[in-house]
Amino acid sequence: MFFRTKRTNMEQEIVEQSAIIPYILMKYIDSETGEIKLDLPQDIRKIVLVASGSSYHCARFAVDLVEKISKIETRAIYSSEFLLKNLIPADEKTLYIFITQSGETSDTLKSVERVKKETNLPTLCITNNENSSIWKLCDYQAACFAGTEQGIAATKSFTSQMLCLILISLKLIENIEPQSITERYKKSLFHIPAIVSEAVSKKPEIKKFASRLAKENVIVITADGISYSLAKEGALKIKETSYKNISAAILGEFMHGHVAVLNNKSTLIYIAVDRISDRSINNLNKIKEDYHPNLAIIGPSDDRLKPDYNINIKCENEIQQLFANVVILQLLALETALKLKRNVDHPKGLHKVVLDKSI
């Protein structure tokens, strides 16, 4: 249980992430053997992730990560879209993973029921509530251990889901190849709490940038590859807390017509987890030259770029950088909303189902 010492529930829950992450690692990684203590089906060759809202963004992040690390074919589908599909994936050796913070998201629950009815494939849920309907429905379960999340904007539940997906991914790889590259990834996970704390310490830089965003009418968050899910999550966080009309886009696709929105006074944010590609650098420089937006880089920048803002934490690998960037985006949403005097814990018209297991 945490004592509330911050201005808002949202801020408190962002800070709590540095304590929740080591708790999850303690629960799921054996301290002596390093074994990941998750019960999962054997010999999985394909993964289908089904979720909504922030949980879908988490699923989308997992698609690129799982395929990069394990070469297991992976796809993510919105729960509402899954229910409308004429045919659902039913290949052998496929694992369905359903993600929902409350464990009671209606369209996600109905998606589980459809898989159960139409296939004999194994189902796994990632949820913050071990007494939920989805926990009882699925064959396998992973608890997030995020504790009660009072804020409307998903923060600690989002990073908890991210970490659970990483651990599941590493476990599935080990089931196929016991002598794999997973060891170095597992070791790097234990540095994430310090990275989260360092991100929180960047608050002065983040507040300065938030003051800029609070005045802006056109904001676009762009990214490439695995960072695109964070762009979507960051845009959602700012929308639901600040009521800003903000969009997220893959940078290359953004150049095909969407870039015209920058003819208005605007800010463009680019999220990087690794070296920025030559193509992306060219696109960002062209945008800067043609449209003159405020340019911000969250994550490692490049000497060939001249951003107006760059907020970064140096990390060992892309997993650590993803967590660093997520927390920076969460704080950016918080500070932008506070600058606009919004009630971040109770945004107008939004409601939250909170069912969980406290740590």
C-alpha positions as CSV (number, residue, x, y, z in Angstrom):
1,M,0.0,0.0,0.0
2,F,1.3,3.5,-0.9
3,F,0.8,6.7,1.0
4,R,-0.7,9.5,-1.1
5,T,1.8,12.3,-1.1
6,K,1.5,13.8,-4.6
7,R,-0.9,16.5,-6.0
8,T,-3.1,14.0,-7.9
9,N,-3.8,10.3,-8.0
10,M,-2.3,10.2,-11.5
11,E,1.0,11.6,-10.4
12,Q,1.1,9.3,-7.4
13,E,0.5,6.3,-9.6
14,I,3.2,7.3,-12.1
15,V,5.7,7.5,-9.2
16,E,4.5,4.1,-7.8
17,Q,5.7,2.4,-11.0
18,S,9.3,2.2,-9.7
19,A,8.0,0.1,-6.8
20,I,5.5,-2.1,-8.7
21,I,8.0,-3.2,-11.4
22,P,10.4,-4.9,-8.9
23,Y,7.4,-6.5,-7.2
24,I,6.3,-8.1,-10.5
25,L,9.9,-9.3,-11.2
26,M,10.0,-10.8,-7.7
27,K,6.7,-12.6,-8.2
28,Y,7.6,-14.0,-11.7
29,I,11.4,-14.5,-11.8
30,D,13.0,-17.1,-9.4
31,S,15.7,-15.4,-7.5
32,E,18.0,-18.5,-7.5
33,T,17.5,-20.1,-10.9
34,G,16.3,-17.1,-12.9
35,E,13.4,-19.2,-14.2
36,I,10.3,-17.3,-15.2
37,K,7.5,-18.6,-13.0
38,L,4.5,-18.5,-15.5
39,D,2.4,-21.4,-16.5
40,L,2.2,-21.3,-20.3
41,P,1.3,-23.7,-23.1
42,Q,4.3,-25.4,-24.8
43,D,5.4,-25.1,-28.4
44,I,3.6,-21.9,-29.3
45,R,4.3,-20.7,-32.9
46,K,1.8,-17.9,-33.2
47,I,0.3,-15.3,-30.8
48,V,-2.9,-13.3,-31.2
49,L,-3.4,-10.4,-28.8
50,V,-6.9,-9.0,-28.2
51,A,-7.6,-5.8,-26.2
52,S,-9.1,-2.3,-26.1
53,G,-7.9,1.2,-25.3
54,S,-4.5,1.4,-23.5
55,S,-4.4,-2.4,-23.3
56,Y,-4.5,-2.5,-27.1
57,H,-1.5,-0.1,-27.3
58,C,0.3,-2.5,-24.9
59,A,-0.6,-5.4,-27.2
60,R,0.6,-3.5,-30.3
61,F,3.9,-2.9,-28.5
62,A,4.2,-6.6,-27.8
63,V,3.7,-7.5,-31.5
64,D,7.0,-5.8,-32.6
65,L,8.9,-6.9,-29.5
66,V,7.9,-10.6,-29.6
67,E,8.6,-10.9,-33.3
68,K,12.0,-9.2,-33.0
69,I,13.2,-11.3,-30.0
70,S,11.5,-14.6,-30.7
71,K,10.5,-14.8,-34.4
72,I,7.1,-16.0,-33.2
73,E,4.4,-14.6,-35.5
74,T,2.3,-12.1,-33.6
75,R,-0.7,-9.8,-34.3
76,A,-2.9,-7.5,-32.3
77,I,-6.6,-6.9,-32.8
78,Y,-9.0,-4.5,-31.2
79,S,-11.6,-6.4,-29.1
80,S,-14.5,-4.6,-30.9
81,E,-13.0,-5.4,-34.3
82,F,-12.4,-9.0,-33.3
83,L,-16.1,-9.5,-32.6
84,L,-16.9,-8.2,-36.1
85,K,-14.5,-10.5,-38.0
86,N,-16.1,-13.2,-40.2
87,L,-13.2,-15.5,-39.5
88,I,-10.8,-15.5,-36.6
89,P,-7.3,-17.0,-36.5
90,A,-7.5,-20.7,-35.8
91,D,-4.1,-22.1,-36.7
92,E,-2.6,-24.8,-34.6
93,K,0.0,-23.9,-32.0
94,T,-1.6,-20.4,-31.6
95,L,-2.0,-18.8,-28.2
96,Y,-4.7,-16.1,-27.7
97,I,-3.7,-13.4,-25.1
98,F,-6.5,-11.1,-23.8
99,I,-5.5,-7.9,-21.9
100,T,-7.8,-6.0,-19.7
101,Q,-7.0,-4.0,-16.6
102,S,-10.3,-4.6,-14.8
103,G,-10.9,-8.1,-16.2
104,E,-14.4,-7.0,-16.9
105,T,-14.1,-5.2,-20.3
106,S,-17.2,-6.4,-22.1
107,D,-16.0,-6.7,-25.7
108,T,-12.8,-8.4,-24.5
109,L,-14.8,-10.9,-22.5
110,K,-17.0,-11.6,-25.5
111,S,-13.9,-12.2,-27.6
112,V,-12.7,-14.9,-25.1
113,E,-16.1,-16.5,-25.4
114,R,-15.9,-16.5,-29.1
115,V,-12.5,-18.2,-29.2
116,K,-13.7,-20.8,-26.7
117,K,-16.8,-21.5,-28.9
118,E,-15.1,-21.6,-32.3
119,T,-11.6,-23.1,-31.5
120,N,-9.8,-25.4,-29.2
121,L,-6.9,-23.0,-28.8
122,P,-5.4,-22.0,-25.4
123,T,-6.3,-18.7,-23.9
124,L,-4.3,-16.5,-21.5
125,C,-5.4,-13.3,-19.8
126,I,-3.3,-10.4,-18.4
127,T,-5.4,-8.5,-15.8
128,N,-5.1,-6.5,-12.6
129,N,-8.0,-8.5,-11.0
130,E,-7.6,-12.1,-10.0
131,N,-11.3,-12.4,-9.1
132,S,-12.5,-11.1,-12.5
133,S,-14.6,-12.8,-15.1
134,I,-11.8,-13.1,-17.6
135,W,-9.5,-14.7,-15.0
136,K,-12.1,-17.5,-14.7
137,L,-12.7,-17.8,-18.4
138,C,-9.1,-18.2,-19.6
139,D,-6.9,-21.4,-19.4
140,Y,-3.8,-19.5,-18.3
141,Q,-3.5,-16.2,-16.3
142,A,-1.0,-13.5,-15.5
143,A,-1.7,-11.0,-12.7
144,C,-0.4,-7.4,-13.1
145,F,-0.1,-6.7,-9.4
146,A,-0.5,-2.9,-10.1
147,G,-2.6,-2.2,-7.1
148,T,-5.7,0.1,-7.1
149,E,-5.5,2.6,-10.0
150,Q,-7.8,5.6,-9.1
151,G,-6.8,7.8,-11.9
152,I,-8.8,7.6,-15.1
153,A,-5.6,7.6,-17.3
154,A,-4.0,4.1,-17.2
155,T,-0.4,4.6,-16.0
156,K,0.9,1.9,-13.7
157,S,-1.5,-0.7,-15.1
158,F,-0.1,0.0,-18.6
159,T,3.6,-0.5,-17.6
160,S,2.6,-3.6,-15.5
161,Q,0.9,-5.1,-18.6
162,M,4.0,-4.2,-20.6
163,L,6.2,-6.1,-18.2
164,C,3.9,-9.1,-18.0
165,L,3.9,-9.3,-21.8
166,I,7.7,-9.2,-21.9
167,L,8.0,-12.0,-19.3
168,I,5.4,-14.1,-21.2
169,S,7.4,-13.5,-24.4
170,L,10.7,-14.5,-22.8
171,K,9.1,-17.6,-21.3
172,L,7.6,-18.7,-24.6
173,I,11.0,-18.4,-26.2
174,E,12.6,-20.5,-23.5
175,N,9.9,-23.2,-24.0
176,I,11.2,-23.4,-27.6
177,E,14.9,-22.8,-27.2
178,P,16.0,-23.3,-23.5
179,Q,19.5,-21.9,-24.4
180,S,18.4,-18.6,-25.8
181,I,19.3,-14.9,-25.6
182,T,16.7,-14.3,-22.9
183,E,19.1,-14.1,-20.1
184,R,20.5,-10.7,-21.0
185,Y,17.0,-9.3,-21.4
186,K,15.9,-10.7,-18.0
187,K,18.9,-9.1,-16.3
188,S,18.1,-5.7,-17.9
189,L,14.6,-5.7,-16.5
190,F,15.9,-5.3,-13.0
191,H,17.3,-1.8,-14.0
192,I,13.9,-0.5,-15.1
193,P,12.8,0.8,-11.6
194,A,15.9,3.1,-11.5
195,I,15.1,4.2,-15.1
196,V,11.5,5.0,-14.0
197,S,12.8,7.1,-11.1
198,E,15.2,8.9,-13.4
199,A,12.3,9.7,-15.8
200,V,10.4,11.2,-12.8
201,S,13.4,13.3,-12.0
202,K,13.1,14.9,-15.5
203,K,10.0,16.7,-14.4
204,P,11.5,20.3,-14.8
205,E,12.3,19.6,-18.4
206,I,8.9,18.0,-18.9
207,K,7.1,20.9,-17.3
208,K,8.8,23.3,-19.6
209,F,7.8,21.4,-22.7
210,A,4.2,20.9,-21.2
211,S,3.9,24.7,-21.0
212,R,4.5,24.8,-24.8
213,L,2.0,22.0,-25.5
214,A,-0.7,23.6,-23.4
215,K,-0.7,26.6,-25.8
216,E,-0.7,24.4,-29.0
217,N,-3.8,23.6,-31.1
218,V,-2.1,21.1,-33.4
219,I,0.0,18.3,-31.8
220,V,1.2,15.2,-33.6
221,I,3.1,12.3,-32.1
222,T,5.0,10.3,-34.6
223,A,7.2,7.2,-34.4
224,D,8.5,4.2,-36.3
225,G,8.2,0.5,-35.6
226,I,7.9,-0.5,-32.0
227,S,7.5,3.1,-30.8
228,Y,4.3,3.6,-32.7
229,S,2.3,2.0,-29.9
230,L,3.8,4.5,-27.5
231,A,2.8,7.3,-29.9
232,K,-0.8,6.1,-29.8
233,E,-0.7,5.7,-26.0
234,G,0.9,9.1,-25.5
235,A,-1.7,10.8,-27.7
236,L,-4.5,9.0,-25.8
237,K,-3.1,10.2,-22.4
238,I,-2.9,13.8,-23.5
239,K,-6.4,13.6,-25.1
240,E,-8.2,12.2,-22.1
241,T,-6.5,14.5,-19.5
242,S,-6.1,17.8,-21.5
243,Y,-8.9,17.4,-24.1
244,K,-6.4,18.3,-26.8
245,N,-7.2,17.2,-30.4
246,I,-3.9,15.3,-30.8
247,S,-3.1,12.6,-33.3
248,A,-0.5,9.8,-33.6
249,A,1.0,8.5,-36.8
250,I,3.8,6.4,-38.2
251,L,6.2,9.0,-39.5
252,G,6.6,7.6,-43.0
253,E,2.8,7.3,-43.4
254,F,2.4,10.8,-42.0
255,M,4.3,12.2,-44.9
256,H,1.5,11.0,-47.3
257,G,-0.9,13.9,-47.0
258,H,-1.4,14.0,-43.2
259,V,1.6,16.3,-42.9
260,A,-0.6,19.1,-44.2
261,V,-2.0,19.7,-40.7
262,L,1.4,21.3,-39.9
263,N,0.4,24.3,-42.0
264,N,-1.1,25.4,-38.8
265,K,1.0,26.5,-35.8
266,S,2.0,23.1,-34.4
267,T,4.2,20.8,-32.4
268,L,5.6,17.5,-33.7
269,I,6.8,14.9,-31.3
270,Y,9.0,12.0,-32.5
271,I,9.5,9.0,-30.2
272,A,12.8,7.0,-30.6
273,V,14.0,3.9,-28.8
274,D,17.1,3.3,-30.8
275,R,19.2,4.9,-33.5
276,I,16.9,7.1,-35.7
277,S,17.0,5.8,-39.3
278,D,18.4,7.9,-42.1
279,R,14.9,8.0,-43.7
280,S,13.3,9.3,-40.6
281,I,16.0,11.9,-40.1
282,N,15.4,13.1,-43.7
283,N,11.6,13.2,-43.1
284,L,12.0,15.1,-39.8
285,N,14.4,17.7,-41.4
286,K,12.1,18.1,-44.3
287,I,9.1,18.7,-42.0
288,K,11.1,21.3,-40.0
289,E,12.2,23.1,-43.2
290,D,8.8,23.1,-44.9
291,Y,6.4,23.7,-42.0
292,H,8.5,25.0,-39.1
293,P,6.8,23.2,-36.2
294,N,8.2,23.0,-32.7
295,L,10.1,19.7,-32.9
296,A,10.5,17.4,-29.9
297,I,12.4,14.1,-29.6
298,I,11.5,11.8,-26.8
299,G,14.3,9.3,-26.5
300,P,17.8,9.4,-28.1
301,S,18.2,12.1,-30.7
302,D,20.8,12.5,-33.5
303,D,23.4,15.2,-34.3
304,R,21.8,15.6,-37.7
305,L,18.6,16.8,-36.1
306,K,18.0,20.2,-34.3
307,P,15.0,19.6,-32.1
308,D,13.6,22.4,-29.9
309,Y,13.2,19.9,-27.1
310,N,14.9,16.6,-26.4
311,I,14.0,14.6,-23.3
312,N,16.0,11.4,-23.0
313,I,17.3,8.8,-20.5
314,K,20.2,6.7,-21.6
315,C,19.3,3.0,-21.6
316,E,21.0,-0.3,-22.3
317,N,18.4,-1.7,-24.8
318,E,15.1,-1.0,-26.4
319,I,13.0,-2.5,-23.6
320,Q,14.5,-0.1,-21.0
321,Q,14.1,2.8,-23.4
322,L,10.4,1.9,-24.0
323,F,9.7,2.2,-20.3
324,A,11.7,5.4,-20.0
325,N,9.7,6.9,-22.9
326,V,6.3,5.7,-21.5
327,V,6.9,7.4,-18.2
328,I,8.1,10.6,-19.9
329,L,4.9,10.6,-22.0
330,Q,2.7,10.0,-18.9
331,L,4.3,12.9,-17.1
332,L,4.0,15.1,-20.2
333,A,0.2,14.4,-20.2
334,L,0.0,15.1,-16.5
335,E,1.8,18.4,-16.6
336,T,0.1,19.6,-19.8
337,A,-3.3,18.9,-18.2
338,L,-2.3,20.6,-14.9
339,K,-1.1,23.7,-16.9
340,L,-4.6,23.9,-18.4
341,K,-6.2,23.4,-14.9
342,R,-7.8,20.1,-15.9
343,N,-9.0,17.6,-13.3
344,V,-6.7,14.7,-14.4
345,D,-8.3,12.2,-12.0
346,H,-11.8,12.9,-13.1
347,P,-11.9,14.1,-16.7
348,K,-15.3,15.2,-17.9
349,G,-17.4,12.4,-19.3
350,L,-14.9,9.6,-18.5
351,H,-15.4,6.8,-16.0
352,K,-13.2,3.9,-14.9
353,V,-13.9,0.4,-13.7
354,V,-11.3,-0.4,-11.0
355,L,-11.1,-4.0,-9.9
356,D,-7.7,-5.2,-8.8
357,K,-5.4,-6.9,-6.4
358,S,-3.4,-4.5,-4.2
359,I,0.2,-5.2,-3.6
